[in-house]
């Protein structure tokens, strides 16, 4: 999850942390997993951490989303991997006004926090206003939203302008509801001076199916079943251990039974897995794309419309999919295939080598050369951007375009990307929430548009389409509008969608309920056993 489109990558580990991980992986720590002996039934989940905090008002990293999904309930949620319709969470029902500005939510009767106290409308108002006031990574989710208590069991959210995406935003674990009195007692407030993060990294204050037993951003997070939880689905496991483990060790651990779930194996790593293991594979919702800078001060070559056309036609998209692994797909636009407004697969670009050469000739650029920047240490769902960049370089050479690869560490290249300094860039966008409005950032003058030197005024008609779609109510109309936006983006924009890589989850045969979700990756509390 990321507003800068880098998604998940392993946190740096100290030598002490590496040693601790090695001991955990090799000491048989998971030997009681799945049994009812000792401290009860335990599930061990291995993943590569991108984790900074367990405080729902501040976290917005992939591993943090996994953790807080189990600790805190949100007003609305999604069922499994279906993100097409928000369903009740702490709210038993909701209504959105005809103008899309007012969302009224009715709270579930009898919901309790882990200390046994009732979840109230005051807790909801405090929690959401705290997210807004902290101005942390997730604060943008509630931009322009005012939260008020209507009565003891009703909360109203009013947006400054029509906000049809709000029901799709509320399931984000960063908007989990906290126990206001407990958080306030530990330095919390709905102001910028809030000081509750330290407490929330040591204990949870939610109504979710699990509570926080221990938290370490380098090694592991331990969750314990919440006996006060009264949601519809009771958790199966007494304890869940989420460990920071690199992919090769994840494979070894799940093969020998030291863990029951591995989240970060590549398509190559899951080939031939046997021994009672299950592999769930499918396209992720991460869209990898090329950007070609439209600022002539950065590159007069990439700002040439015919050059952009030559690149778009010169890419061998099917050839790139072989790198993404089984289950990877080519999106037809920037909106991933499983979201409202995605273009049909029939509109996906195909390679036209003759057309690419003709467009390059029409550009008037003799022997064009361009530098391609990308993060050298970043993988997307197991796919190395280095490998992908090398393949693109070879394909465009056939067109007559000389591509110089310029990899750099993520921290370095991210600055170039954010500041619009890349001539060409290879990045991806991971969804902040599963609604097409999250992709309006690609329009001229918007966040990603500016990173490609595509300034406001570059395409006023497209900008107007985006402004209209952002406030339109009704799925059928919105679908048509977002399809039109992407069709125009594909025809004249500086972005070339390449692929949605395969996402693989490996689990022991005994584990049930595995479902990849683009918001929180996996709901560990929903996992069962047979």
N, C-alpha and C positions, 0 to 999 in steps of 0.2 A: 504494500500500500504506500503510495507516495505521490505527493503533489509535484515532485521533481522527476517522476517517472523512472526511478531506479529500482523500485521494488526491493526484493529480499536479497541480501548477501551476507555471508557469515561475519559475525563480529570478530574483531581481532582478539586473540587469546594470549594471555600472559603465559610464561613457562609454568607457573604454578597451576594455572587453570588447565593447561594441556596435560600436566601430570595427573591432576585430579580426574580428568576425563578418561585417561588411560586406565586408571585404577577402577573407575566405575564400569568401564566397558569390559574389563577383563576379570573382575573379582566375583562375577556371578551375582551381581546386585539384583538382577532380575529373576533370580532362581525361584522366588516365591510368587512370581507374577502369574496371575490367572488362577491361583489357588486360594483357598480360604484359611490357610494355615497362618500362624503368627499374627500379624496385624491386620489380616483380612485380605481381600482380593485387590491386587495392585496391577495397574496397567502402566507400562513404560513406553513412552513415545520419544523417538529420536528425531531431531531436526537441527539444522544449522541456525543458530540464534541470530536474529536481528531484534534485539531487545534492549530497551533503555529503562523502562519503568512499568510498574503494575498499576499506577494511578490512572484511572480511566479518563480523567480530565486532561491528561498530558500524553498518554501513549498514542502512537499512530504507526507502530512498526508491526510487521507480520506476526512475530512471535508474541508480542504484546496483545494482539488481537485474539490469538488462540487462548492465552491465559485469561484475559478479561471476559471473554465469552462464557467461560465456566464460572467466573466469580460473580458477575453482575448481570442482572436482567435488564433488558432494554424495553421500552414501551411497545415496540413492534419487533418482529423477527422474521426469519425466513425458514421454510421447511426444507431441511436437507440442502440439496443443490438447486432448488427451484427459487430463483430470484425474480420471478415475474410477478409475484404477488406477495406483499407484506401481510403477515398474519399476526394475531394477538400475541403479546408477550406479557408485560405487566399491565398493559391496557387490554381489557376484554373486548373493546370495540372502539371504533373511531369514525368520525365523519369529516369530510373535507367540503368546504363551502364551494358554491358554484363558481366563484371567481378565483379559487385556488389559493386564497390568502389565509384562510382560517382553518386550522385543524383542531378538532375537539376530540379529546381522548378520555375514555371512561376506564378507571382503574379496576383491576381484578380484585374481587373481594377476598379477604383473608390472606393476602400475600404478606410474608414476614421476612425480616432480615435475619441474618444468622444468629443474632443475639436474642431473637424471639419477639422483638418489637415490630409493630405493624408498619407496613410501607404506606405512606400517606402522600397526599397531593403536595404537601409542603416539602417532602423529600425530593419529589420530582422537580419542583420549581427550583429548589436549591441546587440540585445536581446539574441541571441544564444551564442555569445561569452561571454556575461555577465554570463550566466548560467555556462559555462565552467570555467570562471575565479573565480567565487565565491567559487568553490569547496564545495558547500553545498550538501545536500542529493540528489538532482536530477542531479548533475553534471555528474555522471557516465553514464547517458543516452547518452551523446555525447563524451564518451571516444574515443580518437583517431580520432575525426572528426574535419576537418578544414572548416570554413565557410567563403565564399567570395562572393562579389558582381560581377556578370558577366556583367550586364547592369542595366538600371534603373528599369526594371521589372523582372529581373532574378537573382536567387541566386543559388550557387552551393555548395553542401556539399560533401567533399571528405574524405573518411575513409582510415585509414592507411592500412587496409586489407579489404577484401570483407565483406560487412555488409548488407546482405539481409533483416535483421530485421528493418533497419532504417525507412522505411515508416510506420512501425507499432509502432515505438517509438515516432515519431513526433506528434501524436495526444495527447500526455500527456499534461495536462494543465500546468505543470511546464515549458513547452516550449512555453508558450503563448508569443505573440509578444507585446512589450511595445513601447510607444512613446519615442524614444531616446532623443529628445530635452527636453521633460518634465522631464524624469527621471534624466537626466544629470543636469538639473536646480535645482534639489533637492538632489544633492550629489551622484548621480548614476554614475557608470563607469563600463567598462568591465574589471575591475581589482579586486584584492582581497581587495582593500581599499574602495570599493563601500559602500556608506552610505545612500542609498535610501529606506531602508526597513521601516523606521519610516513613511516616506511619503506614501509609498504604503500600509501601514496599516491604512491610513486615507483617501486616495483617490486613485482611479484607474487611470491607464494611458494606457488603452487598446482600442480595437476596437470591443469588444464583445457587446452582446445585452443588457447588464446591466452595470451600474456604481456603485461604492461603496459609500453608504451613511453613514454607521456606521459599526464599526468592534470591537467586544469584544470577546476575546478567551474563556471567561467563560460563557457569557450569550447569545448574539445573534449577527447576522450579517444582515444588511439591504441592499438590492439591489434595485436600481431604474432604470426604463427603460431608455435606451440610445437613445435619439431622433436622433442621428447621425448614428445609426447602419444601414448598407445597405446590410446586408447578405440576403440570400434567404428566410429564415423563420423569420418573425417578431414576437417578443415576445407578448404574450397575456396579461400578468399581468403588471400593472404599477409599482407594488412594490412586492418584495419577501422578507419575513422575515424568516431567518433560525435560529431556536432556539435550545439551548442546554437543552435537557429535557431527563430524564431517562425513560426507556421503560414503566414502569407502568403508569407514567403520560402521556406519549405519547398516550397510549391507551385511557385514559380518555379524553384527549384533542380532539382527532379525533372523538370520539364518540359523544361529545357534540358540535362539530362544532367550537371549538376554534382554531383548526388547520385543514388543508386539506390534509396533507400528514404526515405519520409516517414511519420512515425508519428502526426502530430497534426492532420491535416486534418479539417475538419467535413464533414458530409454535403453541405452547400451547396458547399463548396470542391472536392469530388471530382466534382461533376456536370459532365459534358461533357469530362472528361479524355480525351485521345486521344494519338496520337503514340507508340504502342508502350508505353503504361503500363497496368499492371494495378491494379485496385482490389479489395481484399479487405475486405468489410464484413460485420458481424454484431453481434449484441447483446453488449455488454461484460458483465462480471460485477459491475459497479458498480451498486448499487441506490440510487436517489435516493428519499428518503422525507420525509414531514412528521412532525414530532413536536408533540404538544399537551400542554403541561405539566400534570401531575396534582397539583402542589403548590398548594393554594388560596391560599397566601401570595403566590404568583407571579401566579396568575390564577384566580379563581373561575369564570370563563367556560370556559376550556379544561379545567378539572378536572371539568366537568359531563359525565356519561356521554352524555346525550342530545345535547349539543352536539357531542361527538366523533362520534356517529352521524350527525349532520346534515352534518358536514364530509366524512365518509367517503362518504356517499351523494351529496353535492353536487358532487364532483369529476368532471369529464368526462375520464376517463382516455384515451379514444381521441383526444380533442382534444389532450391533452398529447403524445401520441406523435408528432404531426405536427412537434413541435419537436425531437424526438430524432433525426429523420432515418430514412432507409430502413434497415431492419434492427433498429431499436429495438423493444423489446417491453415489455409490462406484466407484471411478476412477480405471482404470486398471493399471495406472502408475502415475508418479508424475505430468505429464502434464494434466491439467483439460480437461474434456470431450469435451468442445466446442472450443478447440484450435487445430490448425494444428498440426499433429503429435501425437495426443492422441491415445492410444491403444483402440481397440474396446472393448466394454463391455464384450464380450465373453471371453476375456483373463484376466478378473478380478479374483483375488484369491478367493478361497472358503475355508470353514473350512474342515479340514481333521484331526479329533481328533486322530485317530489311527496312521496316518502318523506323526503327531506332537509328539506323545509319542515314536514312533520308532526313530525319528530323535534325540529326547532328549536322548534316551538310547545310540544311536550311538555317541553322543557328549562325552560320558565318564564322564560327570559331575554328581555326586551324589547330590541329593537334592539342585538344583541350586537356588540361591537367587540373586535378582537384585533390585536396587533402581531406581525408575522411577521419574524423575524430570519434573516439569511443572509449569507454572505460575498460582498461586492460584486465582488471581484476573482478569483473562482474560477469556472472552467469545468470541467465534468465530461464527459470524452470530447468536447470541443469545444462542449458545450452550456452557455450562460451561465445561471447560476442566477437572474440578474436577469430574463431573458426568461421563465423558468419561473414565477417569483414573480408577475410581472405577469399571466400567464394564470390562475394560481390565484386571484388577487385578483378578477379579472373573473368567474370562474365562481362563486365563493362570494357575490359580490354578488347574483347571480340567486337565491340561496337566501334572502337577507336578512341576510347576515353582512358586516359592514364590516371589511375587512382593511387595516391600515396597514402599508405596507412599511417596513422598517427595516434597509436594507443597511449593512454596515460592513466595513472591511478585514478580511481573514482573521484577522490577529493579534488584532484587537479582538473580533470576533464569536466566535472560537474560545474565548476566555475565558468569554464569556456562555454558550456552549453547554456547555463542560466543567463549569461551575459551576452548571448548571441554572437559569439566570436568564431564559431565553427563554420568553415566553408560548407562541409557536409558532415552530418552527424548520424550515428547509429545508436538509437535509444529504444526505450519501450515505455508504454503507459499502462500502469496497473490501476484498476478502477478504485476510486475512493468510495463510490457507492454505485450500485447496479442500475443506473439510469442514464439515458443518452445525454442528458444535460451536462454530465461530467466531462463530455468530450467537446463542448463548446470552447474549451481552452485552445483548440487548434485553429480557431478563426483569427482573422487579421486583428492585431491590436490586443489579443488576449494572451494568456500566459505562455503557451507553447508557440503560438503564432509569432510572438515577439522574439522567442528564442531562435526562430528561423528568419529573423529580420523582416517579418511580414507585418508591417505596421498598419495601424488604423487608417482607413481610407483606401487601402489597396484593392478592396473589393466591397464596395458599399452595399451591393445587392446581397452578397453573402452575409455581411454583417447584419443587415435587416432581417434576413431569414433566421439567423441565430437568435436575435432579440425576440422575434415573434415566437419561435419554438420554445424558448425558455419560459414563457408565461402561458403557453397553450394548455388547455385542459382537454382530456379525452385521448385515450390510447390510439385510436384509429387515426385521428388527425395528427397527433404527435409522430406516429410512425411515418406517415407520409412526409411530414416536414423534415424529419431527420434523415430520411432517405434522400430527399432533394438536396439537403446540405452536403451530404457526403458525395453525391454525384457531382456537385459543383466543385467540391474540394479535390476530387480525383481529376477533374478536367483542367483545373487551373491553379491548384494549390501546390505548396512546396513540400508536401508530405507524401511518402510512398509506403503504404502499409505492406508489410512483408509476410508476417506469419503470427499465428498463435501457437506457441510451442506446446508439446505434449506435457501434461502434468501427471506424475506417477505417484501413487500411494501404495506401499507394500504393507501387508498386515498378516498376522498369524491367521490360520483358517478359523480359529475360534472367535475372532473379533468380528462383530457385526456392526452395521450402521455406518460404514465408511461412505462419506459423501463430500467431495470437494466443493467448497463454497468460495467464490471470488472475494468475499469480504473478510472472512475469518479463517480461510484455508480448510480447517476441519473443526467440527464441534466435538471436542473430546468427551464432553459430558453426555453426548448422545450415543456414544459407542457402547455396544452390548457384548454379550458373550453367549456362546452356545456350547 
